[in-house]
Structures are given as C-alpha cells and as structure tokens.
Amino acid sequence: MSDAPLIHTTKGNVPVADLKYATAWEFGPTWVKFVERYTDAAGEVVRESCHVFDTQGVVGSGALA
C-alpha cells in the first residue's frame, strides 16, 4: 500500500499528485466567492467546492412571542 495522500473525487479516492488544483475568485455586488477545483489528466473536473461570503450581512429585529 502506498503512503501517497488521497482525495475523494467523483472517480473515487485518487492520489492528490495525479490531479491539477486551481482556484478562482468571483466578486458580486454583495458577495465574494472562492472556488477550488481539481481536474484529472483529461481535464475533467473531478472535485469542486465553493465558499461564499455575504458582504452585506443579515439585518433583523427582535420579536416578542
């Protein structure tokens, strides 16, 4: 068994070294999005995640029951 680090993808667990890792930032009027993408040798996306930050926040008021 190899000690190479693995990552879970749509193709199952594969060695991280076999994949290309890329990041991207997107900016909207009220949000910022960070995207992480892993692709295999054929260029197919096998894992992708995004994280979104709302720059406006949520405003609310208390209510009595």
MARBA-3410 file (N, C-alpha, C, O; in Angstrom, 1 decimal):
65
0.8,-1.2,0.0,0.0,0.0,0.0,0.9,1.2,0.0,1.9,1.3,0.7 ~ 0.5,2.2,-0.8,1.3,3.5,-0.9,0.9,4.4,0.2,-0.3,4.4,0.7 ~ 1.8,5.3,0.6,1.6,6.3,1.6,1.2,7.7,0.9,1.2,8.7,1.6 ~ 0.9,7.7,-0.4,0.6,8.9,-1.1,-0.7,9.4,-0.6,-1.7,8.7,-0.4 ~ -0.8,10.7,-0.3,-2.1,11.3,0.1,-3.2,11.2,-0.9,-3.0,11.4,-2.1
-4.4,10.8,-0.5,-5.5,10.6,-1.4,-6.6,11.7,-1.1,-6.6,12.3,-0.1 ~ -7.4,11.9,-2.2,-8.5,12.8,-2.0,-9.7,12.2,-2.7,-9.6,11.5,-3.7 ~ -10.9,12.4,-2.0,-12.1,11.8,-2.5,-12.7,12.6,-3.7,-12.9,13.8,-3.6 ~ -12.9,12.0,-4.8,-13.4,12.6,-6.0,-14.6,11.8,-6.6,-15.0,10.8,-6.1 ~ -15.1,12.3,-7.8,-16.1,11.6,-8.5,-15.6,10.3,-9.0,-16.4,9.4,-9.4
-14.3,10.1,-9.1,-13.7,8.9,-9.6,-13.2,8.0,-8.4,-12.5,7.0,-8.6 ~ -13.7,8.3,-7.2,-13.3,7.6,-6.0,-12.0,8.3,-5.4,-11.8,9.4,-5.7 ~ -11.3,7.6,-4.5,-10.1,8.1,-3.9,-9.0,8.0,-4.9,-8.7,6.9,-5.4 ~ -8.4,9.1,-5.2,-7.2,9.1,-6.1,-6.1,9.9,-5.5,-6.3,10.8,-4.6 ~ -4.8,9.7,-5.9,-3.7,10.4,-5.3,-3.8,11.9,-5.7,-4.1,12.2,-6.8
-3.6,12.8,-4.7,-3.6,14.2,-5.0,-2.6,14.6,-6.1,-2.9,15.5,-6.8 ~ -1.5,14.0,-6.1,-0.4,14.3,-7.1,-0.9,14.1,-8.5,-0.3,14.6,-9.4 ~ -1.9,13.3,-8.7,-2.4,13.0,-10.1,-3.4,14.0,-10.6,-3.8,14.0,-11.8 ~ -3.7,15.0,-9.8,-4.7,16.0,-10.1,-4.1,17.4,-10.2,-3.1,17.7,-9.6 ~ -4.8,18.2,-11.0,-4.4,19.6,-11.1,-5.3,20.4,-10.2,-6.5,20.3,-10.3
-4.8,21.3,-9.4,-5.6,22.1,-8.4,-5.6,23.5,-8.9,-4.5,24.1,-9.3 ~ -6.7,24.1,-9.0,-6.8,25.5,-9.4,-7.8,26.3,-8.5,-8.8,25.6,-8.0 ~ -7.6,27.5,-8.3,-8.6,28.4,-7.5,-9.0,29.5,-8.4,-8.4,29.9,-9.4 ~ -10.2,30.1,-8.0,-10.7,31.2,-8.7,-11.5,32.1,-7.7,-12.1,31.6,-6.8 ~ -11.5,33.4,-7.9,-12.2,34.3,-7.1,-13.3,35.0,-8.0,-13.0,35.3,-9.1
-14.5,35.2,-7.5,-15.5,35.9,-8.2,-16.1,36.9,-7.2,-16.3,36.7,-6.0 ~ -16.4,38.1,-7.8,-16.9,39.2,-7.0,-18.2,39.7,-7.5,-18.3,40.0,-8.7 ~ -19.2,39.8,-6.6,-20.5,40.3,-7.0,-20.8,41.6,-6.2,-19.9,42.0,-5.4 ~ -21.9,42.2,-6.4,-22.2,43.4,-5.7,-22.3,43.3,-4.2,-22.0,44.2,-3.5 ~ -22.8,42.1,-3.8,-22.9,41.9,-2.3,-22.3,40.6,-1.8,-22.6,40.2,-0.7
-21.4,40.0,-2.6,-20.8,38.7,-2.2,-19.4,38.6,-2.8,-19.1,39.2,-3.8 ~ -18.6,37.7,-2.2,-17.3,37.2,-2.7,-17.4,35.7,-2.7,-17.7,35.1,-1.7 ~ -17.0,35.1,-3.8,-17.0,33.6,-3.9,-15.6,33.1,-4.2,-14.9,33.6,-5.1 ~ -15.1,32.1,-3.5,-13.8,31.4,-3.7,-14.1,30.0,-4.2,-14.9,29.3,-3.5 ~ -13.6,29.6,-5.3,-13.8,28.3,-5.9,-12.5,27.5,-5.9,-11.5,28.0,-6.3
-12.6,26.2,-5.4,-11.5,25.3,-5.5,-11.9,24.2,-6.5,-13.0,23.6,-6.4 ~ -11.0,23.9,-7.5,-11.3,22.9,-8.5,-10.2,21.9,-8.7,-9.0,22.4,-8.9 ~ -10.5,20.6,-8.8,-9.5,19.6,-9.1,-9.9,19.0,-10.4,-11.0,18.6,-10.6 ~ -8.9,18.9,-11.3,-9.2,18.2,-12.6,-8.2,17.1,-12.8,-7.1,17.1,-12.3 ~ -8.6,16.1,-13.6,-7.7,14.9,-13.9,-6.9,15.3,-15.1,-7.0,16.4,-15.7
-6.1,14.3,-15.6,-5.2,14.5,-16.7,-6.0,14.8,-18.0,-5.5,15.5,-18.9 ~ -7.2,14.3,-18.1,-8.1,14.6,-19.3,-8.8,15.9,-19.3,-9.4,16.3,-20.2 ~ -8.6,16.7,-18.1,-9.2,18.0,-18.0,-10.6,17.9,-17.4,-11.3,19.0,-17.3 ~ -11.1,16.7,-17.0,-12.4,16.6,-16.4,-12.4,17.1,-14.9,-11.5,16.7,-14.2 ~ -13.4,17.9,-14.5,-13.5,18.3,-13.1,-14.0,17.1,-12.3,-15.0,16.6,-12.6
-13.2,16.7,-11.3,-13.5,15.6,-10.5,-13.9,16.0,-9.1,-14.4,15.1,-8.3 ~ -13.6,17.2,-8.7,-14.0,17.7,-7.4,-14.0,19.2,-7.5,-13.0,19.8,-8.0 ~ -15.0,19.8,-6.9,-15.1,21.3,-6.9,-15.9,21.7,-5.7,-16.9,21.1,-5.3 ~ -15.4,22.8,-5.1,-16.2,23.4,-3.9,-16.1,24.9,-4.0,-15.1,25.4,-4.6 ~ -17.1,25.5,-3.4,-17.0,27.0,-3.4,-17.4,27.5,-2.0,-18.2,26.8,-1.3
-16.9,28.6,-1.7,-17.2,29.3,-0.4,-17.6,30.7,-0.7,-16.9,31.4,-1.4 ~ -18.8,31.1,-0.2,-19.4,32.4,-0.5,-19.5,33.2,0.8,-19.9,32.7,1.9 ~ -19.0,34.5,0.7,-19.1,35.4,1.9,-20.0,36.5,1.5,-19.8,37.2,0.5 ~ -21.1,36.7,2.3,-22.0,37.8,2.0,-21.5,39.1,2.7,-21.3,39.1,3.9 ~ -21.2,40.1,1.9,-20.6,41.3,2.4,-21.6,42.3,3.1,-21.2,43.2,3.8
-22.9,42.1,2.9,-23.9,42.9,3.5,-24.4,42.5,4.9,-24.8,43.3,5.7 ~ -24.4,41.2,5.1,-24.8,40.7,6.4,-26.4,40.6,6.4,-27.1,40.9,5.4 ~ -26.9,40.2,7.5,-28.3,40.0,7.7,-28.8,41.0,8.8,-28.2,41.1,9.8 ~ -29.8,41.6,8.5,-30.4,42.6,9.4,-31.8,42.0,9.9,-32.6,41.6,9.1 ~ -32.0,42.1,11.2,-33.3,41.6,11.7,-33.7,42.3,12.9,-32.9,43.1,13.5
-34.9,42.1,13.4,-35.3,42.8,14.6,-35.9,41.7,15.5,-36.5,40.7,15.0 ~ -35.8,42.0,16.8,-36.3,41.0,17.7,-37.8,41.1,17.8,-38.4,42.1,17.5 ~ -38.5,40.0,18.1,-39.9,39.9,18.2,-40.3,39.2,19.5,-39.6,38.3,19.9 ~ -41.3,39.7,20.1,-41.8,39.1,21.3,-42.9,38.1,21.0,-43.7,38.3,20.1 ~ -42.8,37.0,21.7,-43.9,35.9,21.4,-45.1,36.2,22.1,-46.1,35.5,22.0
END
